[in-house]
Amino acid sequence: MNLTLPAGVGLPEFAGTQLVAFVLVLGRIGPLFTLAPVLSGSLLSNRVKFIAAAGISLALAPIAAHGRTIPTDPFGFALALAKEVGVGLAFALALGVISAAVSAGASLVDTMVGFSFGALLDPVTGVQNAVLGQVYSLFAVMVFLLTGGDTVMLEGLAASYRVVPIDSFPDMTELAAQIVPLAGQVFVIGLEIAAPVVIALIVTDAAFGLIARAVPQMNVFFVGLPAKILLGFAVIGASLPFVAARISDQLETSVYTALRALNAA
């Protein structure tokens, strides 16, 4: 295989440019392993995350640098690296809304069912989470992997170089104004995910409240807690297919929203 360098460009200069491009691409990809669903989880060690980020950057660097001016002076490189990290954080934050919404919705279900008192260590997020929170977290990981969520994220990240090339500098103020409001959707999406269970449990609490008024001798708490747990499990099992579709749709929506925000900036 013959490698033809551009006219007037020596091998050291060419290699240095490619190395700088690799580091800049790594700066945009790195935040995915900090905020994005699954990739930021504690199931992956820091060494595995770094190797994966470096491998993806090595594959994308020639594409991102093709036909672009790569800064090689220290000031220009530092400025470009800061820009790349900012763009990567904006893209990853839009995707991180999904995992935060799943955790918020699961926490609400845990509280209503009564499992919030039994908090355990969540293997996905690495923080304490109740029983149903872990169920929803692992289910979201399964949906993410089975529906090709990793491919969707990487394709969106590659498309971001068409929207914001490696030598382009977007308006960071405008970018923040486009991305930060997405954090307000965490509770909305989480409530949508947990809505079937929440509605069923609210109706159950209302029914037991009426029973308690009609039959004061009955120990409603003793009967109601197991009934709520069984009903919660039944509704969760019935609603998981709809939760999977919501998570999958939200992933594609988040990628599209991130690209649109980068384009607007």
C-alpha positions in Angstrom: 0.0 0.0 0.0 1.5 3.3 -1.1 1.0 6.3 1.2 1.1 9.6 -0.8 1.7 12.6 1.3 0.6 16.1 0.3 3.1 18.0 -1.8 5.7 19.8 0.4 4.7 17.9 3.6 7.2 15.7 5.3 6.5 12.7 7.3 7.3 14.3 10.8 5.0 17.2 10.0 2.2 14.9 8.7 2.5 12.6 11.7 2.4 15.6 14.1 -0.7 16.9 12.4 -2.4 13.5 12.7 -1.5 13.2 16.4 -2.9 16.6 17.1 -6.1 15.6 15.2 -6.3 12.4 17.3 -6.1 14.4 20.6 -8.7 16.8 19.4 -11.1 14.1 18.4 -10.4 12.3 21.8 -11.4 15.6 23.5 -14.9 15.4 21.8 -15.4 11.7 22.4 -14.2 11.6 26.0 -17.3 13.2 27.6 -19.4 10.4 26.2 -17.7 8.1 28.7 -18.6 10.5 31.5 -22.2 11.4 30.8 -23.7 9.2 28.1 -25.9 6.2 29.0 -24.1 2.9 29.6 -20.7 4.2 28.5 -20.4 6.3 31.6 -21.5 3.4 33.9 -19.3 1.9 36.6 -19.6 -1.5 34.8 -16.7 -0.3 32.6 -13.4 0.4 34.3 -11.5 3.6 33.6 -8.9 1.7 31.6 -11.5 0.1 29.4 -13.2 3.5 28.8 -9.9 5.1 27.8 -9.0 2.2 25.4 -12.5 2.4 23.8 -12.3 6.2 23.5 -8.8 6.0 22.0 -9.9 3.4 19.5 -13.0 5.4 18.4 -10.8 8.5 18.2 -8.2 6.7 16.1 -11.0 5.7 13.6 -12.6 9.1 13.4 -9.5 11.3 13.4 -8.7 10.9 9.6 -12.3 11.6 8.8 -12.5 14.7 11.1 -9.2 16.1 9.8 -9.7 15.5 6.1 -9.6 18.9 4.3 -9.4 20.8 7.6 -6.8 23.1 9.1 -5.3 21.5 12.2 -3.7 24.0 14.6 -0.2 23.0 15.6 0.8 26.0 17.7 0.3 25.6 21.5 -2.2 28.4 21.8 -4.3 27.4 18.8 -4.2 23.7 20.0 -5.3 24.6 23.5 -8.1 26.7 22.2 -9.3 24.0 19.8 -9.0 21.3 22.5 -11.2 23.4 24.9 -13.7 23.8 22.1 -13.8 20.1 21.3 -14.3 19.2 25.0 -17.2 21.8 25.1 -18.8 20.3 22.1 -18.4 16.8 23.4 -19.9 17.8 26.8 -22.9 19.4 25.0 -23.5 16.2 23.0 -23.0 13.9 25.9 -25.3 16.0 28.2 -28.1 15.7 25.7 -27.7 11.9 25.9 -27.3 11.8 29.6 -30.8 13.0 30.0 -32.0 9.5 29.2 -30.2 7.7 32.1 -31.1 10.5 34.5 -34.8 10.3 33.5 -34.8 6.5 34.0 -33.3 6.9 37.4 -35.8 9.6 38.3 -38.8 7.6 37.2 -37.5 4.4 38.9 -37.0 6.4 42.2 -40.5 7.6 42.1 -41.8 4.1 41.6 -39.6 2.8 44.4 -41.0 5.5 46.8 -44.6 4.7 46.0 -44.2 0.9 46.2 -42.2 1.2 49.4 -38.8 -0.2 48.3 -37.0 3.1 48.8 -36.0 2.0 52.3 -34.0 -0.9 50.9 -31.4 1.0 48.9 -28.6 -1.1 47.5 -25.5 -0.3 45.3 -26.6 0.0 41.7 -24.0 -1.8 39.4 -24.8 0.5 36.5 -24.5 3.9 38.1 -22.2 3.0 41.0 -24.5 4.8 43.5 -27.1 3.7 46.0 -30.4 2.8 44.3 -33.4 1.0 45.4 -34.5 -2.4 44.1 -36.8 -1.2 41.3 -34.2 1.5 40.4 -31.8 -1.3 39.6 -34.4 -3.2 37.6 -35.1 -0.2 35.4 -31.4 0.7 35.1 -30.4 -2.8 33.9 -33.5 -2.9 31.6 -32.4 0.4 30.1 -28.9 -1.0 29.5 -30.4 -4.1 27.8 -32.7 -1.9 25.6 -29.7 0.3 24.7 -27.6 -2.6 23.6 -30.2 -4.6 21.8 -31.5 -1.6 19.8 -28.1 -0.5 18.7 -27.9 2.5 20.9 -24.2 2.5 20.9 -24.2 2.7 17.1 -26.8 5.5 17.1 -24.6 7.5 19.5 -21.4 7.0 17.5 -23.1 7.8 14.2 -24.5 11.0 15.8 -21.0 11.9 17.1 -19.5 11.3 13.6 -22.3 13.5 12.1 -21.4 16.3 14.5 -18.1 16.8 12.6 -20.3 17.8 9.6 -22.2 20.3 11.7 -19.2 21.6 13.7 -15.9 20.7 11.9 -12.7 20.3 13.8 -11.5 23.7 12.8 -14.8 25.5 13.4 -15.6 27.5 16.6 -19.3 27.6 17.5 -20.8 30.2 19.8 -20.5 28.5 23.2 -23.0 30.8 24.8 -25.6 29.9 22.2 -24.7 26.2 22.5 -25.2 26.3 26.3 -28.5 28.0 25.9 -29.6 25.2 23.5 -28.4 22.3 25.7 -29.0 23.3 29.3 -32.8 23.5 29.1 -32.7 19.7 28.2 -32.0 19.0 31.9 -35.6 20.2 32.6 -36.9 17.3 30.6 -35.5 14.7 33.1 -38.5 14.7 35.4 -41.0 14.8 32.4 -39.4 11.8 30.7 -39.0 10.0 34.0 -42.7 10.5 34.8 -43.7 9.2 31.3 -41.6 6.1 32.0 -43.2 5.5 35.4 -46.7 6.8 34.6 -48.5 3.4 34.3 -47.1 2.2 37.7 -47.7 5.6 39.4 -51.3 5.8 38.2 -52.1 2.2 39.3 -50.6 2.8 42.7 -52.4 6.1 43.2 -55.7 4.4 42.3 -54.8 1.6 44.8 -54.0 4.1 47.6 -57.3 5.8 46.9 -59.2 2.5 47.0 -57.6 1.5 50.3 -58.3 4.9 51.7 -62.0 4.4 51.0 -61.9 0.9 52.5 -60.2 2.3 55.6 -63.1 4.8 56.1 -65.8 2.1 55.4 -64.2 -0.6 57.5 -62.1 1.0 60.3 -61.5 -2.3 62.0 -59.4 -3.5 59.0 -55.7 -3.1 59.2 -55.3 -1.4 55.8 -51.5 -0.9 56.1 -51.0 -4.6 56.8 -53.1 -5.6 53.7 -52.2 -2.7 51.5 -48.4 -3.0 51.4 -48.3 -6.5 50.0 -51.1 -5.6 47.6 -49.2 -2.6 46.3 -46.0 -4.6 45.8 -47.8 -7.3 43.8 -49.7 -4.7 41.8 -46.5 -2.8 41.2 -44.7 -5.8 39.9 -47.7 -6.7 37.6 -47.9 -3.2 36.1 -44.1 -3.0 35.7 -44.1 -6.3 33.8 -46.9 -5.2 31.6 -45.4 -1.7 30.9 -41.8 -2.7 30.2 -42.4 -3.1 26.4 -43.7 0.5 26.3 -40.8 1.7 28.4 -38.4 0.0 26.0 -40.0 1.8 23.0 -39.9 5.1 24.9 -36.2 4.8 25.8 -35.3 3.8 22.2 -37.3 6.8 20.8 -35.8 9.2 23.3 -32.2 8.1 22.3 -32.8 9.0 18.7 -34.5 12.2 19.7 -31.6 13.2 22.0 -29.1 12.6 19.2 -31.2 14.7 16.8 -31.6 17.4 19.4 -27.9 17.5 20.1 -27.0 17.9 16.4 -29.7 20.6 16.0 -28.3 22.5 19.0 -24.7 22.3 17.5 -26.0 23.5 14.2 -27.8 26.4 15.8 -24.6 27.4 17.6 
